[in-house]
Amino acid sequence: MQTATGKRSKNYWFPMFSLFMVLVLLAGCAPFHGEEQTVGYSTQKSKTTHEIIRYSGEKSKAFPFVYTTNRELSLTFNGMTDRETMKKLLDELDKYHLKAAFFLPGMRVAEEPDLAKEIASRGHEVENNTLNQLDLTKLSYDQMYSEIKLSKDVIQKETGITPRYVRTKTGNYSDDIRLAAAQADQEAVISSSLFLHDWGKETDAQKMHYVRKYINRGGVIAIDTEESKQLVENVSLLARAAEDVGYRFIPLRELIHGGKERKPLQQIGGYDAARVNLNDHESSYRYVNKEETGKKQIALSFDDWGTDYTITRILDILDKYHVKASFFLRADGVERNPNLARAIAEAGHDVGNHTYSHPVVTKITQAQLQDEIVKAHQIITEAIQQKPTMYFRPPTGVFDESTLKAISATGYHTITNFDVDPSDYIKSKTADEITNAILEQTQNGSVILLHMLDDTHTVEALPIVIQKLRSRGYTFVKMTEMFGP
């Protein structure tokens, strides 16, 4: 590569020099002559370059997170900073009994193999961060492959460890990168669910609040050892946040091997049960918000979306009191955290549709409304790996006759609402106020509206509500039990 002045740029010479040095290293430091020499992945000559044939097999898997409902996640690090800082980091990980995955650049391992070996000796995984931590998305296929393969070979030669996974400097990947990784015998390309950058002026409480929001089932947290100025301090923060949520860090390989395969959307029964259908003149619907019955049965329902911290606590309370409820999921949240949606379904609750982005349905067009519903249906279906409950609840509970027909025309013929609304989404509402409002409004056949939003007092009120309503003789059922499928 040449600049406008005709000189080769620094970005060209560095990887070329690194490649030369690694080839020398892998060749056992033998001098180059005209004869052929085996240097790692191929046979080379001093004045020729071996052409790499593009891989035609299956791509390596790609993991920004692992699909699991287990309350587990992994901690990973990119790069290998100076020896003193790395020692402090390793000591801090030992202090909290955490085992992490270190993605190491091949050149740094070549420079300090003893430090790489110490990482492994402390029980951590050593994985592949490519040779020079370049942006692989801007390289040719041959260069991608060389960056991955040579780094793997250096790590193996210097530490005796064969990396299974590779991560690019930015965490980004493409199909070509996945192909090159597979050709280099790397099982997977690892990204992250959270890349923890440096903090600004946040207080300790604000840091904890932020990190706690991203402690997700199956999550992969990444920190750059050279970029992070709070590298050691972040270990303590993450350990405390995970404990607070009730999750635990486990080794990356264990997390991946314990994960589940996700079927593509089109392979899941019922994925096409919702469709855009603008011809809604003949559509019929069932609108339900309360069961007119003499039975003392009621239904708890939860709308919107929140973090693992909030929703897992709701699920635990429901499990403790043996209550099954009906959840209406906002799908832009499900899209970011499908594992949590799957956990709701696995717990035996109804999983219904609450649109993709939570618009007021009377303020958008028929086409926009149906797009919201169908998109949400597909995201929820793929997340929970099964057909959702075909119940739809309009955001804010607002609707009119035309929106009811438009909703039904998509395939969601049961449109639900509620008759008990404690306005628990208002953050200033106390647990006592939420509880009292529910107790005042609940009757036989009531549907109680609650929310799974963060930073409200719903979680505090929920066990009290369940106990007090039971003491009045009420039985909790799912909405599908109350109204039928």
C-alpha positions, 0 to 999 in steps of 0.5 A, a space after each residue: 500500500 502506498 501513500 499519495 507521496 509514493 511512500 509505504 505507510 506505517 500501517 503497511 510496514 508494521 504487520 509486514 515486519 510482524 509477519 516476518 518476525 513470526 515466520 522466523 519464530 515459527 521456523 525455529 529462528 532459522 535463516 531464510 534461504 532460497 530453499 523451501 521451509 516449513 513455517 507454521 501453516 504453510 510452505 514458504 520461500 523467501 521470495 514468494 508468498 503462498 496463496 491461501 485458498 478461501 475456505 469452502 466449509 462451514 463458518 466458525 460459530 459466532 457468539 456475542 452471547 451464549 444462548 442459555 437460561 442458566 444464571 451464568 456469564 463469562 468475563 473476558 479480557 483483550 490484550 496483554 498490558 504491562 507485566 506489573 498491571 497484569 500481575 495485579 489483575 491476576 491477583 484481583 481475579 484470584 481474590 474473587 475466585 474468578 476464572 476469565 478468558 484472556 484473548 492475547 495477541 500473538 505478537 505480545 505472547 512472542 514478546 512475553 511468553 512467560 506472562 502468557 504462561 502465568 495467565 494459564 497457570 492461574 487457571 484462566 483460558 488463553 485465547 486468540 486476539 489475532 497477531 497484531 490486533 488489527 481491524 480484520 474487517 478492513 483486510 483481505 481474506 488472506 490477511 485475515 487468515 494469516 492474522 488468525 492462524 499465525 497468532 494461534 501458532 505462536 500461542 501454541 508454540 510459546 505456551 503449549 496451549 491451543 486456542 479454540 476461540 478468536 476475537 478481533 480487536 473491535 469485537 466485530 466480525 464478518 462472514 469472511 472472518 468466520 470462514 478464516 477462523 474455521 480455516 485456522 481451526 478456531 471453533 468460534 469467533 467471540 464478540 461480547 454482550 458488554 464492552 466495558 469502557 473507561 468510566 468518567 465521573 460516575 459515582 460508585 453507586 452509578 457504576 454499580 447501577 450501570 453494570 448491574 443492568 448488563 449482568 445477563 444470562 449467557 452474557 460475555 463481558 469484555 474489557 481491554 487490558 491496555 485501554 482500561 484505566 480502572 482495570 483492577 477496580 472493575 473486577 471488584 465491581 463486576 463480582 459484586 454486581 453479579 452477586 447482587 443479581 444472583 448470577 455467577 461468572 464461569 469460564 467461557 468454554 464452560 458457558 459455551 459448552 453449556 449453551 443451547 442451539 438456537 433454531 433459525 426463525 423459519 424452523 420454529 413452528 408458528 413463526 408465521 402465525 402473524 402476518 401483515 394483512 391490510 385487508 382487515 374488513 372481515 377480521 374478527 377479534 375477542 377483547 378481554 379485560 375481565 372474566 365475568 364469573 363467580 369464581 374467586 380467580 384472578 390473573 397477574 399480568 406484566 407488561 413491557 421489559 426490564 433487565 435481568 436484575 428486575 425480571 429475574 426477581 419477579 420470576 423468583 417471587 412468582 416461583 416461590 409462591 407457585 404463581 403462573 402469570 401472563 407476560 406481554 413483552 416489548 420486543 426491542 428489549 427481547 431482541 437485546 436479551 433473548 435469554 431472559 425471554 426464554 427464561 420467562 417461557 421456560 418458567 411456564 408463564 404466558 408470553 404474549 405480544 406488546 409490540 416492538 417499540 411500544 407506540 400508542 397504537 391509535 397514533 400510528 398507521 395501520 401498516 405501521 401497527 401491523 409491522 410492529 406486531 409482526 416484527 415483535 412476533 418474530 423476535 419473541 418466537 426466535 427468542 423463546 424458540 416456540 410459538 408465543 401465546 397469541 394474545 396481544 396487549 396494546 401499549 398504554 391500554 389505548 385502542 379503538 375499533 379500527 386498531 382492534 381490527 388491524 391487530 386481529 388481521 395479523 393473526 392476534 385475534 385475542 386482544 387483552 387489557 386489564 381492569 386493575 391498574 395500580 400505576 406501578 410504572 410511576 417511579 414515585 409510587 411506593 410499594 404500599 401505594 401499589 399494594 393498596 390500589 390493587 387490593 381496592 380494585 381487585 374483584 372476581 375475574 380481575 386482570 391485574 396490570 403490573 410492569 417489569 420496569 427497572 427502578 420501580 417498586 413493583 418487586 417490593 409490592 409483589 409478594 405482599 400483593 400475592 399473600 394478601 389476595 390469597 388470604 382473601 381467597 383468590 386463586 391465581 391463574 394465567 390469562 390463557 386459563 381464564 379466557 382460553 387459548 
